[in-house]
Amino acid sequence: MTGRLQKEIKQIKPFDSPQQELFLNLLRTADAFGRAAEKNLKPEVLSLPQYNILRVLRGAPAAGISCRELGERLITWRPDLTRLLDKLEKRRLVSRDRSAGDRRIVNLKITTAGQELLRRLDVPVQSGSRNQMRNMSVRELKTLINLLEKLREGLT
């Protein structure tokens, strides 16, 4: 039996293994979710990585967090974090302040403008997520969450 992904990508020969098919399915699905999410962000001229940064900073302590801590909290690893922060700072969506205790540490905070931008995006982003997963029951969603977390456990 040919899987749906094999038909989507017009692959003639079967996958080498179920692991390969799952891996490629995960990549394909993550890409589809990312493209759909960016449609909600496009009117605000915001990329998915920039949104992720703002989302993390909104949930950070009022004193802010270091670049290192921000990197640890991001959903996807970003080698270009400094460049993304430069762009967000230029738009006055984030601020950077040197730590009084250790001048080597830069604390990052979301600004009022950044918080307002996220508030405008909250409804479209949340409804987009719900719409993308509308064909799955809550039970299926929880099962999938558990399976994905189990997969990630095997990577660490």
Residue pairs with C-beta under 8 A, 6 or more apart in sequence:
2 14
3 15
3 21
5 11
5 21
5 24
5 25
5 28
6 14
6 15
6 21
8 28
9 24
9 28
15 21
15 24
33 132
34 48
36 128
36 132
37 48
37 51
37 125
37 128
37 129
38 47
38 48
39 128
40 121
40 124
40 125
40 128
41 47
41 48
41 50
41 51
41 121
41 125
44 117
44 120
44 121
46 54
46 117
46 121
47 84
49 74
49 76
49 78
49 84
50 84
50 87
50 88
51 121
51 125
52 74
52 75
52 76
53 70
53 74
53 81
53 84
53 85
53 88
53 94
54 88
54 93
54 94
54 110
54 114
54 117
54 118
55 118
56 65
56 70
56 73
56 74
57 64
57 65
57 70
57 94
57 108
57 109
57 110
57 114
58 110
58 114
58 115
58 118
60 69
60 70
60 73
60 108
60 109
60 110
62 109
63 107
63 109
64 97
64 107
64 108
64 109
65 73
65 107
65 108
66 99
66 105
66 106
66 107
66 108
67 81
67 82
67 85
67 106
67 108
70 81
70 108
71 77
71 78
71 81
74 81
78 84
85 94
85 96
85 108
88 94
88 114
89 95
89 96
91 113
92 111
92 113
92 114
93 110
93 111
93 113
93 114
93 117
94 108
94 109
94 110
94 111
94 114
95 108
95 109
95 111
96 106
96 107
96 108
97 106
97 107
97 109
98 105
98 106
98 107
99 105
99 106
99 107
110 118
133 141
136 144
